[in-house]
């Protein structure tokens, strides 16, 4: 039996640069792991079987863990099975990459369970078939991501702040968010070109540089680090906009929505302020705390 932790991520900034001819979007973001994690247990079995403590998750081939197992079976040309047990803790539709992390972790675990030999490039290609950000979760650490999110440059980023992550009971579909961002009536302040110059071409610094230069002084990130989904999502869901304001009111020096939402995180320089904010917000929301300079188990 193999047991693994599948950690969540937050996006530190998210720029939607343009829509490609194939319908995908070119983005720029930084992926950073945070404390909530799902637990995946893998055991030998005659077939691929899935179970979870979350009854809302499907147990067919629409499930990313099952799809990951089938892809690896096909690639390795094997007929081995596995019992996949998922302890779900990362909220769904929160912009935290829980499903992608589960898929990547399932791939890594099954490689060990089935003793599969696979090159890194082939593994990344399999992961990309499951989702644009699945390749990121194959490795530990922080990554500067471009392309669909699959072109990854891992780098050292130690965040010396407490991160309070708050997850309201709002499910945001990433597919809806990408479609809606092209609707001027829904996102009047965002312009995503279909070709030509990138929307952020006037910004000289990439997100990696902005973070490395300013991470010790998070207040300076406020005018520099933006999530292009925020105007759309916060306009539609006033409760998320209120939550972001609440983090600032409770002492956060920088706050932002992760991915296409609905989770919002805040950077706190003082542990007491972070704990007080978490305690207060946990009366209404699901809250996770990530300590400074966080490393994975």
Secondary structure, 3 states (H helix, E strand, C coil): CEEEEEEEEEEEEEEEEEECCCCCEEEEEEEEEEEEEEEEEEEEECCEEEEECCCCCCCCCCCHHHHHHHHHHHHHCCCCEEEEEEECCCCCCCCCCHHHHHHHHHHHHHHHHCCCCCCHHHHHHHHHHHCCCCHHHHCCCEEEEECCCCEEEEECCCCCCEEEEEECCCCCCHHHHHHHCCCCCCCCCCCCCCCCCCCCCCCCCCHHHHHHHHCCCHHHHCCCCCECCHHHHHHHCHHHHHHHHHHHHCCCCEEEECCCCCCEEEEECCHHHHHHHHHHHCCCCEEEEECCCCCCC
